[in-house]
Amino acid sequence: MKNIAEVVIIGGGIQGISLAYHLARRGLTDVCLVEMKDLGSGSSGRSAAIIGHAFPTENCLPLIELSFAALMRFQDELDADPGYEPIGCLLLAGAQGAPDPSTGSGHCLRRRHALLQSRGIDSHLVDRETISRLTPGLNLEGIEVGLYGPRDGMVDPHSIMMAYAHHARRLGVEFAEGVKATGLQIEGDRVVGVHTTAGFIATPRVVNAAGFRAREVGAWAGMDLPITNLKRHIFVTGPIPTYSRSIPFTYEVEVAWYMRREGPGLLIGMGAVESDEEDPQVDWSFLDVVAEHSMHRAPALAEAEIKNGWAGLRPITPDDDPILGEASHLRGFFNDCGWGGHGIMHAPAAGMVLAELIVDGTTDRGNLTDVDISRFRAERFEGWLSGCC
Ligand SMILES: Cc1cc2nc3c(=O)[nH]c(=O)nc-3n(C[C@H](O)[C@H](O)[C@H](O)COP(=O)(O)OP(=O)(O)OC[C@H]3O[C@@H](n4cnc5c(N)ncnc54)[C@H](O)[C@@H]3O)c2cc1C
């Protein structure tokens, strides 16, 4: 492994790998990414693989539009298939359209629809009849309204990560797997290196892309990043006749329960329990909770045989926006973390804008003027500075 680099990225999930590629593409190739296990072994290898306009916060919408554009040119740019399948996303909500976290109440799906329309994004408010046509076999008790995005859909995070890593490597980036970062070397108000289990790397720039461990890496820089890891379970069923054809990703907002096709069966996701497990394991007793709600909402799931299951962590911030940008008190220390349940869909865009910030020192140049990443800095949170360094 190198002992000197222009940039060290801590974390080989989809965020760190996308950044490595975009830095190299912009000509900054003297980059070392350290990953304590294998590339993609964290949350990025455990997701539901959805990209959709209805999920990001309003602040993140410009990023999602950039991500979609990147996916559309992915094959040409990287000579690889990102696995984009526009199966559509269908969000379901009760009479109030689910509470909006920013106001505590209100018609959040209706507001979201108006926002998407104002940005020219294809979005449809749908009634119960249309909901039943899009996703058959649902029990719509308590459901009043749906929000349908036909362009939304699935990607293949593994293929995206491998394509970014392949091209980054080809351009000169080093990926050091099985190497754990253990601390920062700081001189005055600058970061000057990273300590790792494979030795010291001198560097003027370090990026915290450590996902569910980002809080720990932030603490090395004297930052108290308000990230909480919430564990989500996914279970995969065998074939179910009612769902033998493609359905949209169907997401009930009030309970954060969802399902979509996965191979011949269905993938079902649910759960938000705080956890800091390094390798999150399935809690099979939680299957009872998931099964109870699944059979209520989609009674055909009573016939389902569970074939597989896994669990992963979603690193969530208080406002559900990521933490992205350089720390104001420590030159050369950048955060790219706190992506919560939306880090796959934002990765192409985040890598692009952070690479621009690192290489040019600003995101005001180029074609990214619609993306104001200054609003994503950790400094927006009270008490962000822990004062421990
Ligand atoms: C069940 C589930 C479903 C999800 N579904 C979706 C979805 O449909 N769409 C979507 O967009 N997002 C989804 N997400 C969220 C998404 O998976 C994450 O936001 C995203 O993977 C975060 O990427 P990351 O690169 O920041 O983190 P990670 O993929 O976790 O990568 C961080 C990496 O850093 C490494 N690391 C940590 N500390 C160190 C250290 N000290 N030294 C070296 N390496 C270190 C870890 O080993 C890890 O590989 C889901 C998440 C879960 C759990």
Ligand as a Chemical Component Dictionary entry (heavy atoms), coordinates in Angstrom:
data_LIG
# 
_chem_comp.id                   LIG 
_chem_comp.type                 NON-POLYMER 
_chem_comp.pdbx_formal_charge   0 
_chem_comp.three_letter_code    LIG 
# 
loop_
_chem_comp_atom.comp_id 
_chem_comp_atom.atom_id 
_chem_comp_atom.alt_atom_id 
_chem_comp_atom.type_symbol 
_chem_comp_atom.charge 
_chem_comp_atom.model_Cartn_x 
_chem_comp_atom.model_Cartn_y 
_chem_comp_atom.model_Cartn_z 
_chem_comp_atom.pdbx_ordinal 
LIG C1  C1  C 0 -31.830 -2.880 4.140  1  
LIG C2  C2  C 0 -31.401 -1.615 3.463  2  
LIG C3  C3  C 0 -32.070 -1.176 2.330  3  
LIG C4  C4  C 0 -31.641 -0.034 1.658  4  
LIG N1  N1  N 0 -32.245 0.299  0.488  5  
LIG C5  C5  C 0 -31.795 1.369  -0.210 6  
LIG C6  C6  C 0 -32.355 1.687  -1.471 7  
LIG O1  O1  O 0 -33.266 1.013  -1.946 8  
LIG N2  N2  N 0 -31.865 2.758  -2.153 9  
LIG C7  C7  C 0 -30.860 3.530  -1.634 10 
LIG O2  O2  O 0 -30.467 4.494  -2.283 11 
LIG N3  N3  N 0 -30.286 3.234  -0.449 12 
LIG C8  C8  C 0 -30.733 2.181  0.269  13 
LIG N4  N4  N 0 -30.176 1.874  1.470  14 
LIG C9  C9  C 0 -29.143 2.768  2.025  15 
LIG C10 C10 C 0 -27.798 2.504  1.384  16 
LIG O3  O3  O 0 -27.499 1.128  1.419  17 
LIG C11 C11 C 0 -26.717 3.311  2.124  18 
LIG O4  O4  O 0 -27.118 4.660  2.284  19 
LIG C12 C12 C 0 -25.420 3.292  1.331  20 
LIG O5  O5  O 0 -25.042 1.968  1.060  21 
LIG C13 C13 C 0 -24.330 4.004  2.100  22 
LIG O6  O6  O 0 -23.134 3.864  1.361  23 
LIG P1  P1  P 0 -21.766 4.218  2.020  24 
LIG O7  O7  O 0 -20.712 3.999  0.995  25 
LIG O8  O8  O 0 -21.881 5.558  2.668  26 
LIG O9  O9  O 0 -21.638 3.189  3.252  27 
LIG P2  P2  P 0 -21.218 1.640  3.263  28 
LIG O10 O10 O 0 -21.677 0.892  2.085  29 
LIG O11 O11 O 0 -21.628 1.108  4.597  30 
LIG O12 O12 O 0 -19.636 1.701  3.175  31 
LIG C14 C14 C 0 -18.840 2.161  4.253  32 
LIG C15 C15 C 0 -17.612 1.287  4.246  33 
LIG O13 O13 O 0 -16.655 1.837  5.127  34 
LIG C16 C16 C 0 -15.920 0.753  5.682  35 
LIG N5  N5  N 0 -15.276 1.282  6.890  36 
LIG C17 C17 C 0 -15.879 1.756  8.019  37 
LIG N6  N6  N 0 -14.941 2.161  8.898  38 
LIG C18 C18 C 0 -13.729 1.960  8.308  39 
LIG C19 C19 C 0 -12.397 2.193  8.739  40 
LIG N7  N7  N 0 -12.111 2.705  9.949  41 
LIG N8  N8  N 0 -11.405 1.851  7.897  42 
LIG C20 C20 C 0 -11.660 1.306  6.679  43 
LIG N9  N9  N 0 -12.921 1.063  6.238  44 
LIG C21 C21 C 0 -13.943 1.390  7.049  45 
LIG C22 C22 C 0 -16.983 -0.301 5.938  46 
LIG O14 O14 O 0 -16.418 -1.589 6.009  47 
LIG C23 C23 C 0 -17.878 -0.129 4.717  48 
LIG O15 O15 O 0 -17.569 -1.034 3.679  49 
LIG C24 C24 C 0 -30.562 0.735  2.177  50 
LIG C25 C25 C 0 -29.914 0.311  3.319  51 
LIG C26 C26 C 0 -30.306 -0.851 3.965  52 
LIG C27 C27 C 0 -29.578 -1.308 5.191  53 
# 
loop_
_chem_comp_bond.comp_id 
_chem_comp_bond.atom_id_1 
_chem_comp_bond.atom_id_2 
_chem_comp_bond.value_order 
_chem_comp_bond.pdbx_ordinal 
LIG C1  C2  SING 1  
LIG C2  C3  SING 2  
LIG C2  C26 DOUB 3  
LIG C3  C4  DOUB 4  
LIG C4  N1  SING 5  
LIG C4  C24 SING 6  
LIG N1  C5  DOUB 7  
LIG C5  C6  SING 8  
LIG C5  C8  SING 9  
LIG C6  O1  DOUB 10 
LIG C6  N2  SING 11 
LIG N2  C7  SING 12 
LIG C7  O2  DOUB 13 
LIG C7  N3  SING 14 
LIG N3  C8  DOUB 15 
LIG C8  N4  SING 16 
LIG N4  C9  SING 17 
LIG N4  C24 SING 18 
LIG C9  C10 SING 19 
LIG C10 O3  SING 20 
LIG C10 C11 SING 21 
LIG C11 O4  SING 22 
LIG C11 C12 SING 23 
LIG C12 O5  SING 24 
LIG C12 C13 SING 25 
LIG C13 O6  SING 26 
LIG O6  P1  SING 27 
LIG P1  O7  DOUB 28 
LIG P1  O8  SING 29 
LIG P1  O9  SING 30 
LIG O9  P2  SING 31 
LIG P2  O10 DOUB 32 
LIG P2  O11 SING 33 
LIG P2  O12 SING 34 
LIG O12 C14 SING 35 
LIG C14 C15 SING 36 
LIG C15 O13 SING 37 
LIG C15 C23 SING 38 
LIG O13 C16 SING 39 
LIG C16 N5  SING 40 
LIG C16 C22 SING 41 
LIG N5  C17 SING 42 
LIG N5  C21 SING 43 
LIG C17 N6  DOUB 44 
LIG N6  C18 SING 45 
LIG C18 C19 SING 46 
LIG C18 C21 DOUB 47 
LIG C19 N7  SING 48 
LIG C19 N8  DOUB 49 
LIG N8  C20 SING 50 
LIG C20 N9  DOUB 51 
LIG N9  C21 SING 52 
LIG C22 O14 SING 53 
LIG C22 C23 SING 54 
LIG C23 O15 SING 55 
LIG C24 C25 DOUB 56 
LIG C25 C26 SING 57 
LIG C26 C27 SING 58 
# 
